[in-house]
Amino acid sequence: MWSVCRTDILCTNPMGIGDLRRTRGLTQEELARRVRVSIRTVAAWERGESLPRQRHARALARALGVAIDDLFPANGTAIPTS
């Protein structure tokens, strides 16, 4: 699924974070709490407006029960480090 980021750079929407969240029966609030980010941040990830930083990507993958590579397939999408 492709979307245009706020910076007008073509980027990928991390592989269905919203779909994975709903499949696991989690609300945005519950996922945000588990990853230790705001609900607004989770919503932005789901819309493809931003990407999680490395530490959040790891926590996100853990919370959703998937490998980090499943969230961000090797397609050139870099996970921000800071």
Stockholm file with secondary structure:
# STOCKHOLM 1.0

chainA/1-82         MWSVCRTDILCTNPMGIGDLRRTRGLTQEELARRVRVSIRTVAAWERGESLPRQRHARALARALGVAIDDLFPANGTAIPTS
#=GR chainA/1-82 SS CEEECTTSCEEECCTTHHHHHHHTTCCHHHHHHHHTSCHHHHHHHHHTSCCCCHHHHHHHHHHHTSCHHHHSCSSSCCCCCC
#=GC SS_cons        CEEECTTSCEEECCTTHHHHHHHTTCCHHHHHHHHTSCHHHHHHHHHTSCCCCHHHHHHHHHHHTSCHHHHSCSSSCCCCCC
//
